[in-house]
Amino acid sequence: MDVTYDFTGRTAVVTGGSAGMGEATVRAFAESGASVAIIDVDAGAARTLADELATRGLAALAVPCDVTDEQQVATAVRATVDAFGSLDMAFNNAGIMLPPVDSADETAEAFDRIVDVNLRGVWASMKHELGQMREQGSGAIVNCSSLGGLVGGDGRTTYHATKHGVIGATRSVALQYGKHGVRANAVCPGTIATPMVERMAAGGELDPEAAATGVPLGRLGRPEEIAAAVLWLCSDAASYVTGAALPVDAGHTAQ
């Protein structure tokens, strides 16, 4: 069944929007009529995607931005509002994962890098999105957590800590901003066939076959399936949903 939304007249931002789940969500928003800001540290990839969408008559803006730099995030949000007039939906998707390491051997530099992108980046993105949404009196934010925000993970202590933190921040914002007409939710992807997962498989960090057979649905997820969850959470169909952490993980966390 094809599910479609009409986001005509609305504006979305997607951080980490040039590849994987971010790219799929950018495409889904744009194809549903939204104007989309592609916020990504890879300026070239963001421009390439924006240019492609523009050739199809879709509204997209490439905004170079490192989400660990709050001033860059503030500038990116302002550029989006200046270009499109509002900020109605956000998918804070930018995140990283470093190779697994024994917790007793993890460096402070690795810890800081993961926290800077996965947690500080979401904090900065929400902070500046919320300022605009509060002024408008409406908005929907979806933060990308992970199945790692719901369970622990051998060798990835800091990654899982950040993804748990994303859920805590999301729930807290949901409690505070409901009175401003803003909803905040998190999506928790399982193992999705993205470039990051491909790199993990190539580096021996992940066995895709084992990951597929280890979940009830018996396969890896597709980026488009995460995009579908994000669009639903941003849509009027989810108008009574806030503070949720939605697993999209083929049943992994049900086991």
N, C-alpha and C positions, 0 to 999 in steps of 0.2 A: 504494500500500500504506500502510495506517495502522499506525504504530508506536506502541505505548502502553507506559507505564511505571507501576509501582506504587510511589509514594513515600510511601505511607501511613505516618505516624509519623515522618517526616523533616521537617526545617525548612530552608528556603532563604531566602537574602537576594539581592535584585537591586538594585544601585545604578543610578540613572537608570531606575527601574522604571516610570515613569508614562506613557511614550510610546515609540513605535518598537520597536526590537528588545528593549528592556527590558520594555515592556508585553507584547509577545508571549510573552516568556519567563516573566513572572509568571503569565500565563494558563495557559501550558503546565504549569508546576510545579503550580499550584493544581488544575487539572483532572486531574492525575496523583496527587492525594491529598496533596501536600505542604502544610504551613503555610508561608506566604510573607510575608516582610517586604518591603514596597515602600519602598525608601530613595530619597528624591528631594528635591532642593532646592525643587521645586514642590509644596508641602504640599497645596494644594487638589486638584491633579490626582491625587496619591497617595491622598488620602482618597476621592475620587470612585471611583477604581478599586477600592479596598478595599471600599467600601460596595457597589459593584455585585457583586463576587465574593461578599460575605457574603449578599446576597439569594438567591444560588444555592446557599447552604449550604457555601461554600468558605471556608477559613481564610486570612484575609489581614489584615495589620497595616500601616497607613501610618505611616512614620517620617520626619518632616522632617529633612533632613540635607544640609549642604554638605560634600562629600567633601574639599574643600581644608582643612577645619578638623578636625584630628585628634581633638580632644575631642568634636566632634559625631559623628564616626565611632565612637569608643569608646562613646559613649552609645547610638548606634543599635544596635550589636552587642549591648550589654548588654540593651537593651529587647527585642530579639528573643529572646534566651535566657530572659529573665524571663517573656516571654509564652508561649513555646512549649517551653521546657525543653532545647533543644539547638540546635546550628548544624551542619548536615550538608552543606550545599551552598551555594555562592556564585557569583553571576555579577556580576563587577565591570565594569559596562557604562558607567558615567557617563563622558562624554567630550564634548569640543567641537572644532569646527573653525572657524577664522577665515578671512576672505577671503584669497585668495592675494596674495602680496606678493613683490617682488624681495628676495632675501636681504640685499642691501646696504642696504635701506631699512626692514627690519623693526624695530619699536621694542622696547625692552627690556620695556615694559609688555605688549605682545602676547606676547612670548616667555614672560614669567613667568605670564601667564594660562593659556596652553596647557599649560605644564609643570605648573602647580598642579593643574589638573583631571585631565589625562590621565595624568600620571606620579605626582605626589604623591598624588593621589586613590586610585590603585590601590595605591600603597605603604601608605597609611594603612589602607585597607580590608583588604588582606591581613594587615597586622600584627595587627589586632585579631581578625580571623577566625581566624588561625593560633593565637593564644593560646587561644581556646576549643577549637579542633579538637585541638590538642596535648594539652589536658587530657582530652578525650574519647578520644583515640587513634584518631580517624578523621575523614574529611572529604574533600570534593572542591571545588576552586576552579577556576573558569574565568574568565580575564581577557579582556576585549575588546581585542584589538589591531586589526589592519586589514590589508588588502592593503598598506597603507602601512607596515606593520611588516616587510614582505618586499621592498619595492622603494622607490625614491626617487620624489619627486614635484615637478614644476616649480612653484615658487611656494609650496610648503608645507614648507619645510625643517624648521621646528620641530615641526609636526604629525607628520611622518614620523619625526623623531628620537624623539619620545615613544612612538610606537607600536613602534619598534624596541626602545626601552627596556622596554616592557611585556613583550616576549618574553624579553629577557634576565633580567628579574626573575622571570618565571614559571619559566624553566628553572632558575634558581638555587634558588628555593624547592622545586622538584621534587626537586633533588638533596639538599637539607637535610632535607626533611620526609617523605621516603618512610619513614624509620625510625619516624616517628610515626603511620604509617597514613594520611597525607594525600597526595592526588594534586593536582597543579597543572598546568593546561594553558591554552593560549590559543586563542581562535578569531579568525580573520582574515577578516572580511567584505569582500566586494567592494562594488559599488554596490547598495545596498538601498533599496527604495522606502519611505523613512521621512520624517517631517516635516523633518528636517535636509536630506535630499536635495531635498525639494520646495522648501525655502527657497533652496538653492543654485541650483536650476533657475530659480526666479523672479528671482534676483539676477544671472543670466547667468554664474554660475560653473561651471555644468555643463550640458551638452547631453545630456539623458536618451536621446535616440535614438542619438547617437554612442556613449554609454556602453554601450547595449544591443548595438549592432551590432559593437562592438569586442571582444566576448568570444565564445568558442566556442559557448556556449549561446544567445546572441542575445537576451538579455532581462535586465532588472534582477531582483535578488533580492527575495524577500518576507521581512518580519520573521520570519514563522513558520518559515522555513527556517534562520535563525540559531538560533531557539529550539530547533529539533529537534537541531541540532548540540550546543548547550549541554546539553540533557537527556541526550543520549547520553554526552557526556563526564563527566557527573555520575553516570551510572547504573552498575550492576554490569556492564553489557555492556562497559564500557570499563575494567574493573578492572585491566588490565595496561597502561594508557596513562597516562603522566605525562611532563611536560616537552615535550609536543608543541605545535606551532603549526599549527593546522589551517586551511588556506585553504578558505573557503566563498565562492568568488568567480567561479563560472561559467567557470573555466579561465583567468582573467586572468593569474595568475602562472605558468601553464604555457607561456606564449607566449615 
